[in-house]
Amino acid sequence: MTPKRPRQQPAAACPCGLPETYENCCGRFHRGAATAPTAEALMRSRYSAFVRRDEPYLLRTWHPRTRPARLDLDPGMRWTGLEILATTDGSAFHATGTVTFRASFRNGSLLEHSRFERVEGAWVYLDGEFPEQ
């Protein structure tokens, strides 16, 4: 009789919606193994941080001028999806960029037009506007 091997859990998909595992996608940014190369990549990693309630990462990637002292993340919030609607600039060749996105949660969604800047070479979230849906 062959001994049974424990079943390996499939690697978790990244909450940001890209077809990668969390570990190979936003997880590497959360661990500090890499920095987001574009404003959109930072937006996706911040969404994943909200899903995983990673307050230290969210604060670390917030612009020092607009960063709150702390966050009060709702433990009952269940984020269900991210849709990138538009981007401007925000590549390796830019100092600023914007990302407009819709983040869905149980029973609703949030539409935001976010602004990003580079600080010491790294992309950070500056602020956002919330247009009418």
Solvent accessible surface area in square Angstrom, and as a share of the most:
residue,aa,sasa,rsa
1,M,240,1.07
2,T,117,0.68
3,P,114,0.72
4,K,196,0.83
5,R,211,0.77
6,P,124,0.78
7,R,226,0.82
8,Q,172,0.77
9,Q,158,0.70
10,P,119,0.75
11,A,75,0.58
12,A,66,0.51
13,A,84,0.65
14,C,7,0.04
15,P,36,0.23
16,C,0,0.00
17,G,58,0.56
18,L,73,0.36
19,P,131,0.82
20,E,88,0.39
21,T,40,0.23
22,Y,21,0.08
23,E,94,0.42
24,N,94,0.48
25,C,9,0.05
26,C,1,0.01
27,G,0,0.00
28,R,92,0.33
29,F,10,0.04
30,H,19,0.09
31,R,140,0.51
32,G,55,0.52
33,A,78,0.60
34,A,36,0.28
35,T,99,0.57
36,A,9,0.07
37,P,77,0.49
38,T,44,0.25
39,A,1,0.01
40,E,55,0.25
41,A,21,0.16
42,L,3,0.02
43,M,11,0.05
44,R,32,0.12
45,S,0,0.00
46,R,8,0.03
47,Y,8,0.03
48,S,0,0.00
49,A,0,0.00
50,F,59,0.25
51,V,44,0.25
52,R,122,0.45
53,R,100,0.37
54,D,35,0.18
55,E,50,0.22
56,P,90,0.57
57,Y,8,0.03
58,L,0,0.00
59,L,32,0.16
60,R,125,0.46
61,T,14,0.08
62,W,38,0.13
63,H,12,0.05
64,P,74,0.47
65,R,167,0.61
66,T,58,0.34
67,R,99,0.36
68,P,45,0.28
69,A,106,0.82
70,R,155,0.57
71,L,27,0.14
72,D,118,0.61
73,L,43,0.21
74,D,86,0.44
75,P,95,0.60
76,G,47,0.45
77,M,59,0.26
78,R,101,0.37
79,W,52,0.18
80,T,92,0.54
81,G,23,0.23
82,L,26,0.13
83,E,88,0.40
84,I,40,0.21
85,L,75,0.37
86,A,52,0.41
87,T,63,0.37
88,T,77,0.45
89,D,89,0.46
90,G,3,0.03
91,S,33,0.22
92,A,72,0.55
93,F,188,0.78
94,H,68,0.30
95,A,68,0.52
96,T,71,0.41
97,G,5,0.04
98,T,27,0.16
99,V,0,0.00
100,T,25,0.15
101,F,9,0.04
102,R,71,0.26
103,A,3,0.02
104,S,35,0.23
105,F,53,0.22
106,R,140,0.51
107,N,150,0.77
108,G,34,0.33
109,S,34,0.22
110,L,58,0.29
111,L,20,0.10
112,E,12,0.06
113,H,57,0.26
114,S,0,0.00
115,R,108,0.39
116,F,1,0.01
117,E,39,0.18
118,R,70,0.26
119,V,44,0.25
120,E,177,0.80
121,G,53,0.51
122,A,33,0.26
123,W,6,0.02
124,V,12,0.07
125,Y,24,0.09
126,L,6,0.03
127,D,47,0.24
128,G,22,0.21
129,E,116,0.52
130,F,122,0.51
131,P,60,0.38
132,E,167,0.75
133,Q,128,0.57
